[in-house]
């Protein structure tokens, strides 16, 4: 976040310490707030609320008359205590248990970098950011899908943005694999590839060698998939199959096209979507 000089009078007294090789600094703040839930266009089944968290580094960088700070922000669902632990790995993907732990790790890394920069006499170091938006995408009887969008920058030419999908069967309290949904992944791959070529505007006989990162020029099904009310989503994040400049790729396959290869679990998902 940026602050113009005229809005930073609260921090002026800290800048008086610059003669002692310091930079603008204030106590780090963290806030957690409940906000309305966001799901697809039907009433939820599993009860939850959405929380918003924000914390920033105490170190500010001065660049061109503005003060810039490093921040961690998060929006994520919180479920009842009986089942919330099931979803924690989807929300805090590096093994943390809370947003505060993520903030401590991310901001701690930046703070070390900022202190090293100040020790070297540089008070115009690059600031970082990390923002994650985890939302319930589908919430039907027996099944929940989460999508976690994580955008971060911690130095270098550019940051990175990832969309991570997680699908759960509540009765078994398990994270679903694609083989839990379809019984013929070879046929599924063929169907998805048809949609992929259409999305990428490729003819049936065009190869993947020039533009894509598929091994041996063979199409690969994304491990990153999501169950939605509209179909089965496959998402390739930047660098997975194309260059960063080409961006991510998302393919949606209607359930009608894979109805013949659905497992009993897959058919239950489809039936429960129809009932909603």
N, C-alpha and C positions, 0 to 999 in steps of 0.2 A: 504494500500500500504506500502511496506517496503523500507527502505533506509539503505544501508551499511554505516558505520561510515565515510569511505573515501569520500562519496558523500554528507555528511551533513555539510560541512564546513560553509555553509550559516547560519546554525543555532547555531554555536558554541557560539556566544556571548550570546545567550539566556540561554545556559546551565550554563553559569557563574553565573546565578541567582539561581542555585540549593541550594546554601548555605542559601538562603532566603526561602527555602521550596517551590521551584517552579520546574516545569518540562519543557522539551523542548516545545517551543511555538512559533508560527508565526501567522501572520494574516491569518484568514480563507480566502480561495479563492473560487470563484464560477465562472463557465464558462458555457455558453450556445452556442451550435453550431448546425447549420443545417447540416443534413447528408442525403444521398439518401434514398428514400422510399423503404420499403420491403413489398411486397404482394405476393399473389400466382401468378401463371404463366400467367396472362393475364393483359391487360391494365386496369388501374384504371378508375372508373367512377366518384367518388367523389374526388375532387382535395384537396390535402393536402401536407404538407411537414413534415419531421421528424426532431425533435430536440434532441440534446444530452446535458445533464446537469451534472455537477460534482461540488461537494463542499466537503471540508474536515474540520475536527475539528482542532482548533489551538493547541490542546494538543497532544503531542507525548509520547508514552510509550517506555521505553528503556528495551529491552529484548535481552540478549546474544549478545550484541554489535550492535544490529540493532535497528532502530527506526521505530515504527509502528504507523500509524495514522488511525483514524476512518473516513470513507468516506460514502457519499451518491452519487450514480450515477443513472441516468435515461435516457432512450431513449423512446420517445413517439411521436405520430403523433399530428400535429396541423392543424386544419381545418379552413375554412373561419369563420369570426366572426359571421356570421349569424347562424351557426349551431354548432360551436365548443363547446358551453355550453352543448349540448346534450351528448357529450362524456366525459365530465370532470369527472363524477362519476366513469367511467370505468378506467380512467387513474389515478386519485388521489382518492383512494378508502376510505380514512378516512375523506372525506369532504373538503379537501384543494382545492384551486383554481389554484395553481401554484406549480412547482417543488421546488421553493425557500421556500415555506411554509412547504412542506414536509421535506426539509433539515433542516429548523429551528427547527421543532419539534423533529426530530430524533437526530440531532446533539446536540440540547439543552439538551436532556435527557442524552446523553453521557457526555457532558461537566460537568453536575452536578455530575455525578458518578466519573469522573476524578478528579474534585476538591476535592470531599470527600476523594478520595484515597490519594491525595497529602497531604491533611490536616492530614491524619493519618500516613504520612511518607512513603507512598508506591508510587514509581514512575514507577513501573512495572505492572501497571494495564492492564487488558484485553481490547483490542480495539474491536470495533464493525464494522459492515458494513451493508449497505442496497443498493441493486441494483434492479432496476426494468426495464424491457424491455417490453414495450407495443407496439404491432405491429398490423397493419391492416392485417387480415388474408384473408378476402373476401371482395371485393368491386365490387358489381354488381349493375345494375340499381335498385334503390329503397331499397337496403339493404347493410348493412355494419356489419362485424364481427371483433371485437377486441379481442386479447388475451394478458393479462397482466401477465407476469412472474415476481414475486416478491421474491427475495432471501434476507434473513436478518438474522443477528446474533446480539443479544444484551445480551450476557452472557448465562451461563448455559452449559450443556453438548454438545449441538449442535444448529445450526440455523434451519431455516425452509425455504422451497421453495414452493411457491404456484403458480398455473396456474389458472387464473380467466378468464372466457369467457363472452363476452357481445355481444348481437345480436340486431341490430336496424332496424326498418322499418322507412325509411326516410319520406315517405309521411305523416305518422301519428306522426312522431318524437317521437317514443316510443321504450322502451326497450322490446324486445319480451320475452314472457314466452313460455314454451314448449306447452301449450294449444293453443297458437297462430299458432303453426306449425302442430300439429297433433290433431285429434278429438277423439282419443281413446287411452288414456294413459295406460290403462290396457293391451291392445294388444302391445303397444310400449314397455312396461316393459318386456313382455314375449320375444319379439324379442331381446331386449338388453341383457337380462339374458342369452340367448343362446350364444351370442357373448362373454359375460363375462365368462361363464364357459369354453368356448373354449380358451379364452385368459389365464385363470388361470389353464388350464389343469385339469379341474374337470369333473368327470363323471356326468351323468344325475341325479344320486341318491345320490351323496355326499352332506353332509350337510355343512352349513357355520359356525357352532358353534365353532369349534376349532381354526380357523385362522382369522375369519372376525368379524367385529363389528356390523353386521346387527342385529337389534332388533328382538328377537324371532326367529332368524335364517332365516328371510325372506329377500330376495333380495330387495334392494331399489334402485330406479332410481336416479342417481345423479341430483341435481338441477343445477349443473354447466355444461352447454352444449354449444356447438358451431356449427354454420352453416358454412360448408366449401364446396368447390367445389366437394370434394370426398365423402361427406356423413355427417351424423349427429354425432358429437363427444360428448361423455360423459366423464367427467374427475373427478376422485376422488383424492383429495389431500392427502398428508400424514396425518395419524391419523383419517381420515374420516371413512375408512372401514378396515384398516389394521394398523399394527404397523409402527412406523417411519422407522424401519430397512427394512420393506417390500417395502417402497417407494410408489409413486403414481401409479394410474391405469388409462389408457386411452383406451376407447372403441370407435371404429368408425363403424357406421352402414350405409351401402350403401343406398342411397335414393330408389333404386329399391325395397328394402325389406319393405319399409314403404309407398310406393306409394299409397296403398289402404286406408291409414288412414290420408293422408295429408289434411289439411284445405285449403280453397281457398288461404290463404296467403302462406301456405307451397307449394302449386302448383305453385304459382307465383315465389317463390324462385327458384324452380326446373326449371321452364321455362326460367327464366332469366339467370340461370347458363348455360343452354344449348345454349342460344343465344350468350353467350360470347365466 
